[in-house]
């Protein structure tokens, strides 16, 4: 199946997707307009991929959810100024499967930031300032996470973090503060197939 990909640069130019074998191939929205209200995309109920990269002054709001959307599955904000993921940030994105926040100033993730994202499968946080996620050194509710990319977080050591990842198959932490994964951590990664740790 060939997925329709319409990369747009303005919010008012959403192009409806086509339907192949009953599957709705909805447009991808790439925008340089920041999220100013959690329901700003409510008129686009089929939106499944939102790329807000290169908004160098954008960060997640402290006191409210980032977005409210029932179908959004992929959210990217690379090269922004995101420094924290709060408990409520993604709490109204129940279909979120893929999160990409490369090259931000990210240093904090709330332990329960993904409590309402049960389908989350891939998290990519390359080029940030993570050390152990949060003072508790744990991330909960990521049972089905299968791909975790933390490359270029120079202070990060996965052995100092508690994460139950029974479905993890790919972990990369190149140029981090780690040269091996200890037995205790590996025992929680029974399905791991790809491990990348070179400095």
Secondary structure as the mmCIF struct_conf table of DSSP 4:
data_model
#
loop_
_struct_conf.conf_type_id
_struct_conf.id
_struct_conf.beg_label_comp_id
_struct_conf.beg_label_asym_id
_struct_conf.beg_label_seq_id
_struct_conf.end_label_comp_id
_struct_conf.end_label_asym_id
_struct_conf.end_label_seq_id
HELX_LH_PP_P HELX_LH_PP_P1 UNK A 2 UNK A 4
BEND BEND1 UNK A 9 UNK A 10
HELX_RH_3T_P HELX_RH_3T_P1 UNK A 11 UNK A 13
HELX_LH_PP_P HELX_LH_PP_P2 UNK A 16 UNK A 17
STRN STRN1 UNK A 18 UNK A 20
TURN_TY1_P TURN_TY1_P1 UNK A 21 UNK A 22
STRN STRN2 UNK A 23 UNK A 25
HELX_LH_PP_P HELX_LH_PP_P3 UNK A 26 UNK A 27
STRN STRN3 UNK A 28 UNK A 30
BEND BEND2 UNK A 32 UNK A 33
BEND BEND3 UNK A 37 UNK A 37
TURN_TY1_P TURN_TY1_P2 UNK A 38 UNK A 43
TURN_TY1_P TURN_TY1_P3 UNK A 45 UNK A 46
STRN STRN4 UNK A 49 UNK A 51
TURN_TY1_P TURN_TY1_P4 UNK A 53 UNK A 54
TURN_TY1_P TURN_TY1_P5 UNK A 56 UNK A 57
BEND BEND4 UNK A 62 UNK A 64
BEND BEND5 UNK A 66 UNK A 66
BEND BEND6 UNK A 70 UNK A 71
STRN STRN5 UNK A 74 UNK A 76
TURN_TY1_P TURN_TY1_P6 UNK A 78 UNK A 79
BEND BEND7 UNK A 80 UNK A 80
STRN STRN6 UNK A 84 UNK A 85
TURN_TY1_P TURN_TY1_P7 UNK A 87 UNK A 92
TURN_TY1_P TURN_TY1_P8 UNK A 94 UNK A 95
STRN STRN7 UNK A 98 UNK A 100
BEND BEND8 UNK A 103 UNK A 104
STRN STRN8 UNK A 108 UNK A 109
TURN_TY1_P TURN_TY1_P9 UNK A 111 UNK A 116
TURN_TY1_P TURN_TY1_P10 UNK A 118 UNK A 119
STRN STRN9 UNK A 122 UNK A 124
BEND BEND9 UNK A 127 UNK A 128
BEND BEND10 UNK A 131 UNK A 134
TURN_TY1_P TURN_TY1_P11 UNK A 135 UNK A 136
STRN STRN10 UNK A 138 UNK A 138
BEND BEND11 UNK A 141 UNK A 141
TURN_TY1_P TURN_TY1_P12 UNK A 143 UNK A 144
STRN STRN11 UNK A 147 UNK A 149
TURN_TY1_P TURN_TY1_P13 UNK A 151 UNK A 152
TURN_TY1_P TURN_TY1_P14 UNK A 154 UNK A 155
HELX_RH_3T_P HELX_RH_3T_P2 UNK A 158 UNK A 160
STRN STRN12 UNK A 162 UNK A 162
TURN_TY1_P TURN_TY1_P15 UNK A 166 UNK A 167
STRN STRN13 UNK A 170 UNK A 172
TURN_TY1_P TURN_TY1_P16 UNK A 174 UNK A 175
BEND BEND12 UNK A 176 UNK A 177
BEND BEND13 UNK A 179 UNK A 179
HELX_RH_AL_P HELX_RH_AL_P1 UNK A 183 UNK A 186
TURN_TY1_P TURN_TY1_P17 UNK A 187 UNK A 188
TURN_TY1_P TURN_TY1_P18 UNK A 190 UNK A 191
STRN STRN14 UNK A 194 UNK A 196
#
